[in-house]
Amino acid sequence: MKLSIVSPVFNASSMLNELVERIILVCLELGLSYEIILVNDYSTDDSWNVIKEISKKNNFIKGIDLSRNFGQHYAITAGLDHVEGDWIVVMDCDLQDQPEEIKKMYFKSQEGYDVVLGQRKVRKDKFLKKLSSLFFYKALGYLTGIKQDSSIANFGIYSKKVIDSVCSMKESIRYFPTMVKWVGYRQISIPIEHNERLSGESSYNLKKLIKLATDIILANSEKPLRIMVKFGLLIFSFSVFIAFYFLIMWYLGKIKILGYTSLIISFWLLSGLVIATLGIVGLYVGKTFEGVKKRPVYIIREKTYE
């Protein structure tokens, strides 16, 4: 039995040695052979040099350096494409996902589950991070129609067949948790201890969260289009009601000249609706255009192994 641990790395040079040491200790306690795949997502600090030094000391540690910053979920994809283990752990590199929790998830997986996800009952993040994350998952869940849980992220253990299924999905927009949900299999979540971030700041700000949510929604749902259709029908129904009202008033002789205000309001309201609808359709067309180009979702600049 072999365990593969995949961790996307971004500006985490000060934490990598501790991360690797703690993962190795857990694997030894479990009595499993292992490999650790660290994917450097074009860090601006010394992370890649640290990964290369760690890899020289231990042949079971593999380093992958991407040619630019592709994003966390694309870095995860790069790592998953190179795993060899029977079970695969995906975790962040900032030590908020504690390596010691891997044991708990591994033992649970041996009860017949293909996916065991870590559920952070108490998130030890800053207030603004928790608030933005909550908003992100609520909006994402509503617009994709897929139930989202802000207490569950990437940290979990997955059987090889689950990861093979995820890697077989070739769409250009990658979001690992949604892809795991889509492939199915026997899944369960268990409570884990979440740690405070030891150093540095999260790479996800509000702008990046909005972009990520937009990409995921466009890749997984047509609900925004359906909402605009319903809104359009609502406006149409309201317009018909207003038209009948003014016709009746005109027939009764209470209106001599139709009002300028109602004309202008109708014009701008309907124009805005048409422009918004065209904008949403344009976003879908743009993402389709990105997909048909069939560009690779990541490019590897360098590896520490053959």
N, C-alpha and C positions, 0 to 999 in steps of 0.2 A: 504494500500500500504506500503510495507516494502522495505527498501534500504539496501543492503549488500555492505560493502566496504572491499575489499581484498587487503592487502598490504604485499608483501614479505619483510622481514627485514634482513639486514646484516650489522652489525657494525653501528647501528644507535641509540645507547642509548641516545645520547644528543638531538635527534630530536623527539623522540617518543611522549613525553608529548605534545609538541606544535602541532604535527601532529594530535593527537587524539582530542585535544581541538578545533582545527579549523574544523575538520570533524564534530564533534558534533554540533557546532554552525551552520554549513551549513544545517545539517539535521533538526535542530529545525526551521530554517528559511523556509525550504521547507514544514514543518509540517508533516514529514514522520517519522514513526517508523524506527528504524535502528539497524544494528549490524555491528561491526567492527572486522574483522578477521585479526590478525597480525600473520604472519607465520615466525618464527625465523629459518633462514637457517644456523644454527650452527655458529652463530656469535662468534667472539673471544673476544668481549667486554662484557659489562654488559646488553646487550639488553634483554635477556630472563628474568632476574630479574626485569627489568623495566616493561616489558610486564605483568609479574605476579602482580606487584604492581598496575598497571593501572587497571587490570582486577578485582582486589579486590574492587576497588572503584566504578566500573560500571559493572553491570551484562550484559550489552549489548556489552561488549568488550570481544572477545574470543582470547585466545592465543594458538598457536600450535608451538611446539618445535620439529624440525626434528632431527633425530639421527645422521646426519652428513651433510656436505655441499653438497646438491644435485644440486644446481644451481637455478637461479631466476625463470625459467619457470616451474620447478618442484615444487618449493615452491608455485607458483601461482596455479598450479594444486591442491596441497594439500588444499589450501584455497577454491577453487571453489567446491571441493568435499563436503564441509561442509556448504555451503551457504543455507540460507532459504528465502532470499528476492525475491521479484517480479522483481526487477531490481538490477543489480550487477555492482559496480564500481571496476575497477582494476587500481591501481596506485602505483607508487614507494613511498618509505618511506622517501626519502631524501629532500622532500619539493620542489624539482624542479617541480614536478606535484603539482600545487597549489589546495588545497581543494576547494577554492572558485569557481573554474572553473566547479565544479560538477553541480552547479545550471544551468549554461548555457547549459551543455550537457543534463541534465535531461529535461529541458523545450523543447529542440529540439527533444528528444526522444518521447515526447508526441504528436508530429506531425505525428506519424505513423511509426517511424523508430525503427528497432530492435537493431541496433548498431549505436552509435554515438561516433566517435573517435576524440580525441583532436589532432589538427594539430599545431605543434609548428612553427609558422611562423618565429620567431626569436629565435634560439637556444642559450641559454646563457651557453654554455659549452666552455671549453678551446679549443684552435685551434687544437691541436693534437687529442683531442677526436672527434671533428667535422670531421676532415680529415679521421680518421680511421673509423668512423661511415659511412661516405659517401662511402668510398671504400668498406666497408662491404656490404652495401645495393646494390651498383651497381653490385658487383660480385654475390651476392645472387640472385638478380633479373634476371641476365643473365643466370645463371646456373640452376635455378629452373623453369624459364619460367613464374614466377609469379611476377607481377609488384610490386616493393617495393618502399616505400617512406620514406626517412630518417627523415622526419619531423614528422612521426607518429610512436609511439611506443605502449606501453601497455595501456596507460591512455585512458580510455573511459568508457562508460556506455553500458551495455548489458542486453537484456531481459533474463528472466529465460530460455526460450526455446532455445535461442542461447547457453547459458552456458551448458544446458543439452546436447545439440548436441556436443559441444566441449568435455565435460566429457565422452561422449559415445565413443570417439576415443581412442582406447586402445594401440596405438603404444608407444614404449618405448622411442622414441625421441620426446621431447616436445618443441614446439616453438609457443607460444600463438598467436602472430599476424597472422602467416600463417594458423594456425588452424581456427581462426576466419574468415579469407578470404575464406577458403575452404568450411565451412558450409553454407555460403551464407547469405540469408535473406536480408532485406532492410538495407543497410548501407550508412552512410554519415560521412564526416569529417567536422569539423568546427574549425576555428582558435581559439587558446587559448594563454594565456600569460604563458611563460615559465620562471621559476625563476633560479637564480644562485644557485649552490650547497652551502649550508650554512656551512657545515663542512665535513671533511673526503674526501676520494678519491673514484672514481668509482671502482667497483670490476672488471670491464671489461678492461683488458689490451689487447695488440695486440695478444698475444698467446691465450687468452681465446676467443677473437673474431674469430680467425682463426678456432679454434676447434668447436665453435658454428656454424660457417658457414658451415664447413665440415659436421657436423652432420645433419644440416637442408637440405643441398643439397642431401646427401645420402638418407635421409628419404623421400624427396619430388620429386626427379627428377632422370631420367636416362640419362639426357643430357650429363654428362661427358663421358659416354660410347658411345653415339652417336658422340660426338666430336672426340673421339679416332678412331672410325670406319671411319669417314670422313678423318681424318688425315692419317690413314692407306691406304685408297684408293688413297689419293693424293700422298703419297710416292710410292705406287705401280705404279701409272700412270707415275710418274717421272722416276722410275726405268725402265719401259718399253721403254720410250723415250730414255734414256741413252743406253739401250741395243741395240736398233735399230741403234743408232748413231755409237756405236763401231763396230757393225756388218758391217755397210756400209763402215766405215773407213778401217776395216780389208779386206773387199771384194775389195776395191780399192787399196789395197796394202800399205796403209799409216801407218798401225799399224802392227808390227811384233810380239810384245809381249804385251799382255794386261797389263796395268799399275798397279803397286803395290798400288799406292795411291788411285785409284778409288775402288779397292777391300777392302782396310782397311776402307775407309770412308763408303762404303755401309754396311760393317759388323757392325761397331759401330752404325751407324744410325738405322739400322733395329733392332739390339739388344736392343738399348735404347727404341725403339718404343714398342717392345714386352714386355720388363720389365715394362714400364710405364702402358701398357694396363693390364698386369697381376696384377699390384699394385692396379689399380682402381677396377678391378673385385674383388680382395681380400678385399678391403674396403667394398664393397657391401655385400660380403659373411660374413664378420665380423659383420656388422650391422644386417644382417639376423639372425646370430647366437645369438646375443644379444636379438633379438626379440622373438625367439622361446623359450628362457629360461623362459620367462614370469615372470621375477622378478618384484616386485612392483616398481613403479617409484619414490616412496618416502616412508620413514618409520617415523612414529610419535613416538617420545620418551616420550613426555608428553603433556598434554592439561590442560588448566585452567578451563575447563567446562566438564560436562558429556554429 
